[in-house]
Amino acid sequence: MPPSYVAPYVKRGKTDATDAAAICEAVTRPTMRFVPIKTAEQQAVLMLHRTRDLLVRQRVTIASSIFFTRLSRPIMRRAASLNAD
């Protein structure tokens, strides 16, 4: 059951006891919907997607770092090419 479904039943404070009471109250409601349990295959696919997202973020971070490092030093490159002549 998603926490957003239980939140309206929390009377006060955020403790384990009040959360448990709110869950018990929410479960007894006839209109309460439940989230189905994911299969092992679904969890594996989600893990692959999260891993791919992490790798893409890291690649973009490294590329941006290299780009802006080179961008911040154009004078040094130009001076080095002039001294080579």
MMTF fields as JSON, N, C-alpha, C and O atoms, coordinates in Angstrom:
{
  "mmtfVersion": "1.0.0",
  "mmtfProducer": "UNKNOWN",
  "numBonds": 339,
  "numAtoms": 340,
  "numGroups": 85,
  "numChains": 1,
  "numModels": 1,
  "chainsPerModel": [1],
  "groupsPerChain": [85],
  "chainIdList": ["A"],
  "bondAtomList": [4, 2, 8, 6, 12, 10, 16, 14, 20, 18, 24, 22, 28, 26, 32, 30, 36, 34, 40, 38, 44, 42, 48, 46, 52, 50, 56, 54, 60, 58, 64, 62, 68, 66, 72, 70, 76, 74, 80, 78, 84, 82, 88, 86, 92, 90, 96, 94, 100, 98, 104, 102, 108, 106, 112, 110, 116, 114, 120, 118, 124, 122, 128, 126, 132, 130, 136, 134, 140, 138, 144, 142, 148, 146, 152, 150, 156, 154, 160, 158, 164, 162, 168, 166, 172, 170, 176, 174, 180, 178, 184, 182, 188, 186, 192, 190, 196, 194, 200, 198, 204, 202, 208, 206, 212, 210, 216, 214, 220, 218, 224, 222, 228, 226, 232, 230, 236, 234, 240, 238, 244, 242, 248, 246, 252, 250, 256, 254, 260, 258, 264, 262, 268, 266, 272, 270, 276, 274, 280, 278, 284, 282, 288, 286, 292, 290, 296, 294, 300, 298, 304, 302, 308, 306, 312, 310, 316, 314, 320, 318, 324, 322, 328, 326, 332, 330, 336, 334],
  "bondOrderList": [1, 1, 1, 1, 1, 1, 1, 1, 1, 1, 1, 1, 1, 1, 1, 1, 1, 1, 1, 1, 1, 1, 1, 1, 1, 1, 1, 1, 1, 1, 1, 1, 1, 1, 1, 1, 1, 1, 1, 1, 1, 1, 1, 1, 1, 1, 1, 1, 1, 1, 1, 1, 1, 1, 1, 1, 1, 1, 1, 1, 1, 1, 1, 1, 1, 1, 1, 1, 1, 1, 1, 1, 1, 1, 1, 1, 1, 1, 1, 1, 1, 1, 1, 1],
  "groupList": [{"groupName": "MET", "atomNameList": ["N", "CA", "C", "O"], "elementList": ["N", "C", "C", "O"], "formalChargeList": [0, 0, 0, 0], "bondAtomList": [1, 0, 2, 1, 3, 2], "bondOrderList": [1, 1, 2], "singleLetterCode": "M", "chemCompType": "L-PEPTIDE LINKING"}, {"groupName": "PRO", "atomNameList": ["N", "CA", "C", "O"], "elementList": ["N", "C", "C", "O"], "formalChargeList": [0, 0, 0, 0], "bondAtomList": [1, 0, 2, 1, 3, 2], "bondOrderList": [1, 1, 2], "singleLetterCode": "P", "chemCompType": "L-PEPTIDE LINKING"}, {"groupName": "SER", "atomNameList": ["N", "CA", "C", "O"], "elementList": ["N", "C", "C", "O"], "formalChargeList": [0, 0, 0, 0], "bondAtomList": [1, 0, 2, 1, 3, 2], "bondOrderList": [1, 1, 2], "singleLetterCode": "S", "chemCompType": "L-PEPTIDE LINKING"}, {"groupName": "TYR", "atomNameList": ["N", "CA", "C", "O"], "elementList": ["N", "C", "C", "O"], "formalChargeList": [0, 0, 0, 0], "bondAtomList": [1, 0, 2, 1, 3, 2], "bondOrderList": [1, 1, 2], "singleLetterCode": "Y", "chemCompType": "L-PEPTIDE LINKING"}, {"groupName": "VAL", "atomNameList": ["N", "CA", "C", "O"], "elementList": ["N", "C", "C", "O"], "formalChargeList": [0, 0, 0, 0], "bondAtomList": [1, 0, 2, 1, 3, 2], "bondOrderList": [1, 1, 2], "singleLetterCode": "V", "chemCompType": "L-PEPTIDE LINKING"}, {"groupName": "ALA", "atomNameList": ["N", "CA", "C", "O"], "elementList": ["N", "C", "C", "O"], "formalChargeList": [0, 0, 0, 0], "bondAtomList": [1, 0, 2, 1, 3, 2], "bondOrderList": [1, 1, 2], "singleLetterCode": "A", "chemCompType": "L-PEPTIDE LINKING"}, {"groupName": "LYS", "atomNameList": ["N", "CA", "C", "O"], "elementList": ["N", "C", "C", "O"], "formalChargeList": [0, 0, 0, 0], "bondAtomList": [1, 0, 2, 1, 3, 2], "bondOrderList": [1, 1, 2], "singleLetterCode": "K", "chemCompType": "L-PEPTIDE LINKING"}, {"groupName": "ARG", "atomNameList": ["N", "CA", "C", "O"], "elementList": ["N", "C", "C", "O"], "formalChargeList": [0, 0, 0, 0], "bondAtomList": [1, 0, 2, 1, 3, 2], "bondOrderList": [1, 1, 2], "singleLetterCode": "R", "chemCompType": "L-PEPTIDE LINKING"}, {"groupName": "GLY", "atomNameList": ["N", "CA", "C", "O"], "elementList": ["N", "C", "C", "O"], "formalChargeList": [0, 0, 0, 0], "bondAtomList": [1, 0, 2, 1, 3, 2], "bondOrderList": [1, 1, 2], "singleLetterCode": "G", "chemCompType": "PEPTIDE LINKING"}, {"groupName": "THR", "atomNameList": ["N", "CA", "C", "O"], "elementList": ["N", "C", "C", "O"], "formalChargeList": [0, 0, 0, 0], "bondAtomList": [1, 0, 2, 1, 3, 2], "bondOrderList": [1, 1, 2], "singleLetterCode": "T", "chemCompType": "L-PEPTIDE LINKING"}, {"groupName": "ASP", "atomNameList": ["N", "CA", "C", "O"], "elementList": ["N", "C", "C", "O"], "formalChargeList": [0, 0, 0, 0], "bondAtomList": [1, 0, 2, 1, 3, 2], "bondOrderList": [1, 1, 2], "singleLetterCode": "D", "chemCompType": "L-PEPTIDE LINKING"}, {"groupName": "ILE", "atomNameList": ["N", "CA", "C", "O"], "elementList": ["N", "C", "C", "O"], "formalChargeList": [0, 0, 0, 0], "bondAtomList": [1, 0, 2, 1, 3, 2], "bondOrderList": [1, 1, 2], "singleLetterCode": "I", "chemCompType": "L-PEPTIDE LINKING"}, {"groupName": "CYS", "atomNameList": ["N", "CA", "C", "O"], "elementList": ["N", "C", "C", "O"], "formalChargeList": [0, 0, 0, 0], "bondAtomList": [1, 0, 2, 1, 3, 2], "bondOrderList": [1, 1, 2], "singleLetterCode": "C", "chemCompType": "L-PEPTIDE LINKING"}, {"groupName": "GLU", "atomNameList": ["N", "CA", "C", "O"], "elementList": ["N", "C", "C", "O"], "formalChargeList": [0, 0, 0, 0], "bondAtomList": [1, 0, 2, 1, 3, 2], "bondOrderList": [1, 1, 2], "singleLetterCode": "E", "chemCompType": "L-PEPTIDE LINKING"}, {"groupName": "PHE", "atomNameList": ["N", "CA", "C", "O"], "elementList": ["N", "C", "C", "O"], "formalChargeList": [0, 0, 0, 0], "bondAtomList": [1, 0, 2, 1, 3, 2], "bondOrderList": [1, 1, 2], "singleLetterCode": "F", "chemCompType": "L-PEPTIDE LINKING"}, {"groupName": "GLN", "atomNameList": ["N", "CA", "C", "O"], "elementList": ["N", "C", "C", "O"], "formalChargeList": [0, 0, 0, 0], "bondAtomList": [1, 0, 2, 1, 3, 2], "bondOrderList": [1, 1, 2], "singleLetterCode": "Q", "chemCompType": "L-PEPTIDE LINKING"}, {"groupName": "LEU", "atomNameList": ["N", "CA", "C", "O"], "elementList": ["N", "C", "C", "O"], "formalChargeList": [0, 0, 0, 0], "bondAtomList": [1, 0, 2, 1, 3, 2], "bondOrderList": [1, 1, 2], "singleLetterCode": "L", "chemCompType": "L-PEPTIDE LINKING"}, {"groupName": "HIS", "atomNameList": ["N", "CA", "C", "O"], "elementList": ["N", "C", "C", "O"], "formalChargeList": [0, 0, 0, 0], "bondAtomList": [1, 0, 2, 1, 3, 2], "bondOrderList": [1, 1, 2], "singleLetterCode": "H", "chemCompType": "L-PEPTIDE LINKING"}, {"groupName": "ASN", "atomNameList": ["N", "CA", "C", "O"], "elementList": ["N", "C", "C", "O"], "formalChargeList": [0, 0, 0, 0], "bondAtomList": [1, 0, 2, 1, 3, 2], "bondOrderList": [1, 1, 2], "singleLetterCode": "N", "chemCompType": "L-PEPTIDE LINKING"}],
  "groupTypeList": [0, 1, 1, 2, 3, 4, 5, 1, 3, 4, 6, 7, 8, 6, 9, 10, 5, 9, 10, 5, 5, 5, 11, 12, 13, 5, 4, 9, 7, 1, 9, 0, 7, 14, 4, 1, 11, 6, 9, 5, 13, 15, 15, 5, 4, 16, 0, 16, 17, 7, 9, 7, 10, 16, 16, 4, 7, 15, 7, 4, 9, 11, 5, 2, 2, 11, 14, 14, 9, 7, 16, 2, 7, 1, 11, 0, 7, 7, 5, 5, 2, 16, 18, 5, 10],
  "groupIdList": [1, 2, 3, 4, 5, 6, 7, 8, 9, 10, 11, 12, 13, 14, 15, 16, 17, 18, 19, 20, 21, 22, 23, 24, 25, 26, 27, 28, 29, 30, 31, 32, 33, 34, 35, 36, 37, 38, 39, 40, 41, 42, 43, 44, 45, 46, 47, 48, 49, 50, 51, 52, 53, 54, 55, 56, 57, 58, 59, 60, 61, 62, 63, 64, 65, 66, 67, 68, 69, 70, 71, 72, 73, 74, 75, 76, 77, 78, 79, 80, 81, 82, 83, 84, 85],
  "secStructList": [7, 7, 2, 2, 2, 2, 4, 4, 4, 7, 7, 1, 1, 7, 7, 2, 2, 2, 2, 2, 2, 2, 2, 2, 2, 2, 2, 6, 7, 6, 6, 7, 7, 7, 7, 7, 7, 7, 7, 2, 2, 2, 2, 2, 2, 2, 2, 2, 2, 2, 2, 2, 2, 2, 2, 2, 2, 2, 2, 2, 2, 2, 2, 2, 2, 2, 2, 2, 2, 2, 2, 6, 7, 2, 2, 2, 2, 2, 2, 2, 2, 2, 2, 6, 7],
  "xCoordList": [0.854, 0.0, 0.904, 1.801, 0.682, 1.54, 1.343, 0.234, 2.409, 2.3, 1.317, 0.717, 1.155, 0.224, -1.22, -2.045, -1.536, -2.884, -3.089, -4.213, -2.009, -2.1, -2.027, -2.576, -1.361, -1.116, -2.38, -2.312, -3.526, -4.704, -5.188, -5.926, -4.788, -5.254, -4.323, -4.639, -3.183, -2.275, -2.873, -3.08, -3.151, -3.838, -2.899, -3.231, -1.733, -0.789, 0.594, 0.737, 1.594, 2.964, 3.406, 2.598, 4.69, 5.249, 6.064, 7.282, 5.387, 6.066, 5.642, 4.687, 6.352, 6.012, 4.622, 3.876, 4.28, 2.98, 1.838, 0.842, 1.977, 0.904, 0.843, -0.235, 1.995, 1.994, 1.294, 0.506, 1.573, 0.927, -0.58, -1.352, -0.996, -2.43, -3.084, -4.201, -2.405, -2.942, -3.042, -4.007, -2.059, -2.118, -3.285, -4.019, -3.467, -4.606, -5.931, -6.854, -6.021, -7.25, -7.471, -8.593, -6.426, -6.559, -6.922, -7.695, -6.374, -6.645, -8.105, -8.652, -8.735, -10.134, -11.115, -12.291, -10.663, -11.55, -11.871, -10.973, -13.135, -13.506, -12.987, -12.86, -12.692, -12.253, -10.735, -10.221, -10.014, -8.559, -8.037, -8.458, -7.112, -6.474, -5.079, -4.423, -4.635, -3.322, -2.42, -2.886, -1.124, -0.129, 0.273, 0.615, 0.236, 0.628, 2.131, 2.924, 2.5, 3.902, 4.582, 4.034, 5.779, 6.515, 7.159, 7.623, 7.177, 7.833, 9.349, 9.834, 10.079, 11.541, 12.004, 12.98, 11.299, 11.666, 11.454, 12.287, 10.351, 10.089, 11.153, 11.615, 11.539, 12.565, 13.913, 14.682, 14.197, 15.456, 15.49, 16.516, 14.367, 14.301, 14.464, 15.169, 13.818, 13.961, 15.405, 15.907, 16.071, 17.472, 18.34, 19.237, 18.081, 18.84, 18.625, 19.573, 17.38, 17.083, 17.782, 18.34, 17.752, 18.411, 19.921, 20.559, 20.485, 21.924, 22.299, 23.294, 21.507, 21.772, 21.664, 22.506, 20.639, 20.495, 21.705, 22.186, 22.198, 23.379, 24.589, 25.327, 24.801, 25.954, 25.857, 26.861, 24.651, 24.472, 24.772, 25.447, 24.277, 24.551, 26.037, 26.562, 26.722, 28.161, 28.911, 29.852, 28.508, 29.169, 28.99, 29.94, 27.785, 27.516, 28.307, 28.826, 28.404, 29.165, 30.638, 31.248, 31.199, 32.616, 32.838, 33.799, 31.949, 32.088, 31.983, 32.748, 31.056, 30.904, 32.134, 32.595, 32.654, 33.846, 35.028, 35.751, 35.22, 36.316, 36.097, 37.029, 34.882, 34.577, 34.841, 35.496, 34.338, 34.477, 35.897, 36.328, 36.625, 38.029, 38.815, 39.631, 38.572, 39.265, 38.804, 39.599, 37.531, 36.991, 37.596, 37.772, 37.912, 38.425, 39.906, 40.45, 40.569, 41.992, 42.329, 43.319, 41.562, 41.886, 43.155, 43.863, 43.455, 44.632, 45.904, 46.873, 45.896, 47.082, 47.346, 48.502, 46.298, 46.497, 47.013, 47.902, 46.462, 46.873, 48.325, 49.104, 48.691, 50.058, 51.032, 52.14, 50.64, 51.521, 51.728, 52.827, 50.693, 50.844, 51.705, 52.419, 51.65, 52.47, 53.943, 54.827, 54.201, 55.58, 56.212, 57.437, 55.422, 55.953, 56.567, 57.394, 56.193, 56.718, 58.128, 58.703],
  "yCoordList": [-1.168, 0.0, 1.236, 1.342, 2.155, 3.349, 4.246, 4.349, 4.886, 5.773, 6.915, 7.404, 7.338, 8.45, 8.059, 8.93, 6.763, 6.317, 6.295, 6.439, 6.115, 6.014, 7.386, 7.579, 8.332, 9.651, 10.328, 10.925, 10.27, 10.941, 10.355, 11.018, 9.134, 8.487, 8.706, 8.283, 9.358, 9.674, 10.835, 11.92, 10.591, 11.617, 12.748, 13.923, 12.395, 13.422, 12.799, 11.621, 13.617, 13.163, 12.121, 11.58, 11.854, 10.869, 9.888, 10.021, 8.913, 7.868, 6.524, 6.437, 5.479, 4.143, 3.728, 3.089, 4.088, 3.707, 4.387, 3.742, 5.671, 6.36, 5.88, 5.808, 5.553, 4.998, 3.646, 3.376, 2.802, 1.486, 1.627, 0.901, 2.552, 2.78, 3.288, 2.888, 4.153, 4.684, 3.58, 3.537, 2.694, 1.578, 0.667, 0.25, 0.35, -0.494, 0.163, -0.509, 1.455, 2.187, 2.164, 1.945, 2.384, 2.438, 1.076, 1.002, 0.006, -1.335, -1.716, -2.466, -1.212, -1.576, -0.86, -1.22, 0.136, 0.877, 0.036, -0.583, 0.005, -0.833, -0.301, -1.066, 0.972, 1.546, 1.563, 2.107, 0.986, 1.023, 0.139, -1.008, 0.691, -0.067, -0.463, 0.264, -1.609, -2.107, -2.186, -2.391, -2.022, -2.1, -3.562, -4.208, -4.094, -5.494, -5.678, -4.768, -6.854, -7.167, -7.422, -8.113, -6.863, -7.028, -8.414, -8.942, -8.986, -10.274, -10.068, -8.941, -11.172, -11.087, -10.516, -9.768, -10.869, -10.35, -8.839, -8.122, -8.351, -6.915, -6.175, -5.107, -6.738, -6.103, -6.096, -5.144, -7.167, -7.224, -6.166, -5.521, -5.988, -4.97, -3.576, -2.736, -3.328, -2.026, -1.782, -0.664, -2.827, -2.688, -2.338, -1.501, -2.97, -2.649, -1.203, -0.516, -0.744, 0.644, 1.632, 2.631, 1.353, 2.256, 2.274, 3.324, 1.098, 1.023, 1.798, 2.523, 1.648, 2.376, 3.88, 4.639, 4.318, 5.748, 6.277, 7.375, 5.498, 5.907, 6.042, 7.023, 5.074, 5.126, 6.308, 6.956, 6.585, 7.726, 9.032, 9.907, 9.169, 10.386, 10.559, 11.667, 9.466, 9.556, 9.933, 10.725, 9.379, 9.7, 11.168, 11.825, 11.69, 13.101, 13.997, 15.032, 13.611, 14.396, 14.471, 15.539, 13.346, 13.325, 14.142, 14.906, 13.984, 14.745, 16.251, 17.031, 16.653, 18.075, 18.59, 19.703, 17.786, 18.19, 18.407, 19.396, 17.488, 17.634, 18.861, 19.633, 19.049, 20.179, 21.509, 22.385, 21.667, 22.952, 23.171, 24.315, 22.098, 22.262, 22.787, 23.697, 22.212, 22.696, 24.105, 24.909, 24.404, 25.721, 26.799, 27.94, 26.442, 27.441, 27.744, 28.636, 27.035, 27.245, 27.553, 27.023, 28.372, 28.615, 29.442, 29.266, 30.333, 31.187, 30.356, 30.6, 29.382, 28.544, 27.726, 27.539, 27.24, 26.471, 27.364, 26.964, 28.569, 29.483, 29.911, 29.973, 30.207, 30.615, 29.472, 29.706, 28.268, 27.121, 26.927, 26.571, 27.155, 26.979, 28.118, 27.888, 29.317, 30.423, 30.216, 30.565, 29.655, 29.406, 28.26, 28.166, 27.417, 26.274, 26.716, 25.991, 27.897, 28.383, 28.835, 29.267],
  "zCoordList": [0.0, 0.0, 0.0, 0.837, -0.912, -0.98, 0.246, 0.769, 0.698, 1.864, 1.663, 2.62, 0.417, 0.176, 0.488, 0.765, 0.447, 0.799, 2.309, 2.79, 3.047, 4.504, 5.164, 6.248, 4.529, 5.121, 5.66, 6.735, 4.98, 5.539, 6.867, 7.595, 7.191, 8.412, 9.601, 10.713, 9.388, 10.497, 11.267, 10.723, 12.551, 13.341, 13.764, 13.608, 14.297, 14.711, 14.865, 15.194, 14.619, 14.823, 13.808, 13.053, 13.807, 12.882, 13.703, 13.823, 14.262, 15.009, 14.449, 13.677, 14.837, 14.363, 14.832, 14.09, 16.049, 16.599, 15.838, 15.509, 15.561, 14.819, 13.374, 12.784, 12.809, 11.445, 11.413, 10.506, 12.39, 12.453, 12.63, 12.004, 13.477, 13.68, 12.395, 12.069, 11.678, 10.421, 9.37, 8.607, 9.327, 8.369, 8.701, 7.805, 9.984, 10.388, 10.016, 9.558, 10.21, 9.856, 8.346, 7.889, 7.581, 6.126, 5.539, 4.584, 6.097, 5.569, 5.741, 4.932, 6.781, 7.03, 6.113, 6.076, 5.378, 4.479, 3.244, 2.673, 2.825, 1.67, 0.329, -0.627, 0.252, -1.021, -1.164, -2.141, -0.222, -0.258, -1.384, -1.536, -2.175, -3.252, -2.808, -2.062, -3.268, -2.881, -4.093, -5.214, -3.867, -4.933, -5.077, -4.086, -6.305, -6.469, -6.238, -6.479, -5.773, -5.533, -6.868, -7.726, -7.047, -8.301, -8.357, -7.346, -9.549, -9.733, -9.765, -9.853, -9.692, -9.741, -11.078, -11.132, -12.164, -13.484, -13.549, -14.103, -12.991, -12.992, -12.18, -12.585, -11.044, -10.226, -10.935, -10.81, -11.683, -12.431, -13.529, -13.742, -14.225, -15.278, -14.677, -15.236, -13.547, -12.889, -12.461, -12.57, -11.975, -11.578, -12.782, -12.676, -13.926, -15.133, -15.565, -15.945, -15.507, -15.893, -14.955, -15.408, -13.657, -12.703, -12.913, -12.832, -13.184, -13.422, -14.675, -14.685, -15.731, -16.972, -16.742, -17.22, -16.018, -15.722, -14.96, -15.24, -13.995, -13.241, -14.153, -14.06, -15.029, -15.929, -16.899, -17.193, -17.393, -18.3, -17.56, -18.102, -16.331, -15.547, -15.3, -15.408, -14.967, -14.722, -15.996, -15.945, -17.136, -18.403, -18.747, -19.174, -18.568, -18.857, -17.914, -18.333, -16.656, -15.687, -16.077, -16.022, -16.464, -16.859, -18.123, -18.209, -19.112, -20.357, -20.097, -20.663, -19.258, -18.932, -18.197, -18.449, -17.299, -16.56, -17.501, -17.381, -18.426, -19.389, -20.264, -20.491, -20.753, -21.63, -20.932, -21.497, -19.708, -19.029, -18.516, -18.368, -18.245, -17.878, -19.063, -18.918, -20.245, -21.447, -21.819, -22.304, -21.595, -21.929, -21.027, -21.454, -19.792, -18.853, -19.089, -18.438, -19.992, -20.225, -21.689, -22.193, -22.382, -23.798, -23.976, -24.967, -23.045, -23.174, -23.07, -23.789, -22.18, -22.012, -23.274, -23.653, -23.924, -25.155, -26.277, -27.028, -26.395, -27.445, -27.223, -28.174, -25.974, -25.677, -25.948, -26.429, -25.652, -25.901, -27.406, -27.832, -28.214, -29.657, -30.253, -31.229, -29.697, -30.181, -29.827, -30.609, -28.663, -28.227, -29.017, -29.087, -29.592, -30.336, -31.637, -32.192, -32.16, -33.454, -33.364, -34.363]
}
